[in-house]
């Protein structure tokens, strides 16, 4: 366990005694902050921004300077892995990522490279810079996308509402999809191990699209590969799995080997706690749209979640997904004040 001034987040992950519920927010470094928008204006291309360690470090630290957060998360993107493997990716405003060479055939999968760790060196440099600036004050979260979620972008070629292309592959050519997921898993294991070696204190796996699968297919095509990543860590550090829309699979996730499970807002926190007991810590699950309302409503909704654990360990306050770019900063202030008491 690292020797940090603020260990509240890590202690809650490991279900050890804490003085109060810790808080951090998914996408806490982002477009809702005016200082981030000013920083991004200097480097409009998103991936160029991510690949500049000094900028990634500064973006990571901006919310830490503004709010009493209990963890930092390195500024990066889940598509760094396919980008390194040979995917041609661009990010279009209001459209999201576009993969110009979608991976939809056996030949395309075979062309993907796996010995690519040096192409992601900018992430490890950003982690080292950030840890130096944090100076043992807070834990730093490293992360990666789940192989399934990353594969959806690679196969579909963009964000999708129906996921018909990758699901067609899943049902008609599952061996091809497994080959793609195995390659992604191999690279991701290398990737998270290097993040840990660079200084990440916690690893989180983002599985934004796990919920588009049936519970049975989720276990086979998503959770299975996240388990391989967790078991492939060279150093035992706390791990978090966040699978959006997967409340039907809580028990399976709790037995996956992770230390904590992120929850979206579609499940009642108290019900989730009853189902998993003390097997894992829980993280979540305020609807991000609550932060679009008023400070009074933010405080009310936050207190409702806090009441489930009453500052007992095993719970980390977070949102049920990433913070909206339209979130008023004063509402985030109200949230922080409510959690910090």
N, C-alpha and C positions, 0 to 999 in steps of 0.2 A: 504494500500500500504506500502511495506517495506521501511525502511529508509536506503537507500544504497548510496554509493558514486557515483556509475555509474547507473543511472536509465534509460539510453537511450533505452535499449531493452524493458523494461516494458512500458515506455511511448509510444513507437512506437506500441506495442501490443494494447494499449488502445486508440491509435490514438490521443495522446496528443502531444503538441509541443516538438520538439527535435532539437538539434544543428546539427546533421548529422545522416545519415543512420546507424543503428547498424548492427553488423555482428557477427554471430557464425556459426559453421559448423557441420552438422550432421556427427557423428563419428569423431569429432575433437580430441578425445582421442583415439589413435589407432596405427595401425601397420606402418603408414607412418612416425612416429616419432622414431628416433633411441633410445631415452630414454625409450620409451614404450617397444620396443623390448627387451631392456636390462632388464627391470623390469619383463616382462613376462617370460623371460628365467629362472628366479628364481622359478616360479610356472607355469609350462607348461600347467597344466590342467585348461581350461578356467573357468569352473564353480567353481573350488576351488579358483581361482583368484578372481572372482566376489564375492564369499562368505567370503572373507577376507577384512573387512572394511578398514584397513590401506592401503592395496594395491589398492582398488577401489578409495579411497580418493586420493592417490598419482597419479594414472592414470588420474583422473578428473582434477587435478591441473596442470599437465604437459603442456598442450597447453596454459593454462592461463599464465604460467611463460614465455612462449616463444613468444606469439603473443598478440597484443592489442585487444583481444576479448571483446565483450560486455555481454557475458553470459557464464556460465559453465553449463555443463550437467552431471549429476551423471553417473559414469561408472557402467553400469549394462547390463541387457539383457532382452528382452521381454519374454523369456522362463522361467524366474524365477517363474511366476505364475503357468504354468502347472507342473513345477518341484515340487512346493510345494503341488499341488493337487494330486500328486501320479504318474505322468508320469516318466518313466525311460528314461532319455535323456543323450546322449553323443554327444560331438562335435568332428567330425573328420576333420583333415586338408584337405582342398580342396574339402570337401564333404558337410560341414555344419552340422547342427544338425540332429541327428538320434534318433527317438523315438522308443525304443525297444519294447514297448507295445502300438501300435497304438490304438486309441479310435475309433472303428468302429462298435460298437454294443450297444444296449440298456444297457446291463449288464455293459459294460465298462464305459459308461457314468454315470450310477448309482453308480459305485465304486469310482468315483472322489469325493474327499473331498472338502468342501468349508470353513470349520472352520480351516484355515491354516495360519492365519496372522502371528503367532509366528514363522513359518518356514522361513519367509522373514525378520526377524529382522535384519539380516546383512545389508540389503539395508538401513534401517532407521538409523542404526549405522554409515554407510558410509556417509549418508547425514549430520548427526550431526557433524561428524568429519570434513567434507568438509566445512560446514558453519563456523565452528570455525576457520579453516585455511583461509577462504576467508575474514573473519573479516569485513563483511559489505561492501566489495569492489564491488562485482558483484552479480547479481541475479543467483540463482541456479535452473536449470530445472530438475524436476522429470518427469518420464515418465512411460508409460505402452504400451503394444501392444493392438491393437483393438481386441475384442473377435473374430471377423471373421479371422483376420490374424493369431492369435495364434491357432485358431481351425484348420486352414489349415495344420499346422505342426503336430498337435495332430492326426488328422484323416489320413492324407497322410502318416505319419510316417517319413517324410523327406521333404526337399525342392522339389518342383514340377514344371514342365513346363506346364502341362496340367490340373492339379487339378481335374482329372476325378473322384477320389474316393470321395472327399468331395462334388463335384457337383452332383454325383449320389445320395448321401445322401440328398442334398438340394432338388432335384427334386422328388425322390422316397419316402423319409421319412423326410419331412421338420420338422415334430414334434420332431424328434430325434435331428436334428441339432439345433432347437430352444432350446431344453432342455440343450444341451451342451453350447450354447451361453449364456443362462441365468445363468448357473453355473459360467462360466467365468466372466460374468458381475458382479455377486455378489462378487466374490473374488477381482476383479479389483477395484470395488468401495472401498472396505476396504483398498486395497493396496495403491491407490492414496491418500486416506484420511490420512493414516498413513505417507505417504511421506510428505504431507503438514504439518502435526503435527510435523514431525522431522525437518522441515525447508525448504522444497522446496517452491520456490517463484512462479513457473509456472509449469503447468502440460501439457505435450504433449502426444498425442495418435498417435502411429505409426501404420498405416494401409497399410503396404507395398503391400498387395494383394487385396485391394479393387477393383482395376482396372480389375481383372479377371472376375468380375461380370457384368451383364447387369445393366444399370442405375436403372431399377426397382428393380432388386434383390439386388443391392447395398444398396438401401434405406431400404429394409426389413431386410437383413441379416448382414449389416455392420453399416451403419450410425445410424440406430435405436438404436443399442446397445451402440454406442459411445455417443449418446445423453443421454442415461440413466446414463452413467458414469459421464458425465459433470453435469447433474442435481442432481447427488448423492453426489457431493462435499459438505462437511459440511461448508467449508469456501470459500467465493468468491475470487478466484485468477484467473489470466489470464490463458486461456486454448488455446491450438493449436491442430488442427486436420490435420494430413498429410496422405492423401489417394493417393497413387501413381497410376497414370493412370486413374484418375477420373475427367478429365476436362469436361466430359458431365454432371457432377453433381455439378458444382461449386455453383449454386444458392441454391441447397438443403443444401450443407455444410454450406454456408453462413448464412442460417436460422436455423442452428442446435443448436445454443446457445454458440458456441465457439467464442473466441475473435479474433482468427487468423486462417488462412488456409495456410498450406504448399503446395507449387506447385512443381511438377516435371518439367523437361525441355521440355515436349511435348506440352506445351501451351505457347503462347506469353504472356509475363507479362502485356503488355499494354492492350491486349484483355481481360485478366482476370480482370484487374482493371476496365475496362468498364462494365463488366458483374456484378460485385459484388458491385461496387460503394464504398461507405463508410460503408457498413454493417459490414465488418470485415477487419482486417489488412491482408496483404499478406506476405508470407515468401518464399524466393527461389530466382531464380530457375536455377542457373548456372549448366549446364551439368558438372558433376564431371570430365568427360574426358577432359574438357578444361584444367584442372590442370595437365594433362599429357603432355601438349604442351610446350610452352615457356613463360617466363615472359611477353614478349611483347604481345602475344596473350591473355594471362590471363588479362592483363590490359585493352586491347581493349574490350574484351567481358564483363568484369565487368562494364566498363563505359557505355556500351550500356544498361545494366539493370539499372544502377543508373540514367540514363537520364529519365527513365519513371516517377520516383517520384521526381527527382531533390532535394533530401534531405528533401522532405516533409514527414510528419509523416504517419504512417499506412503501412510502408514497412520495412521488416527486410531482409537484404542480407543473403543468404544461398545458399547451393547447392540444386540441384533437387533430390538428394539422397545422400547416405553416401560417404565420401571421399574415394578414392581408396587407397589401401595399397601401390601402386607403385607411388604415388604422390611425386614428388621432393619437398623438404621443401622450396627451393628457390622460387618455384611457389606460395606456400602459402604465403610467405613473400611478393611477388609482389601483391597478392590479397589484403592482409591486408593494405599495403601502399596505394593502389588505393582507398580503401573504407575510410580509415582514412584521406586521402587527404594530 
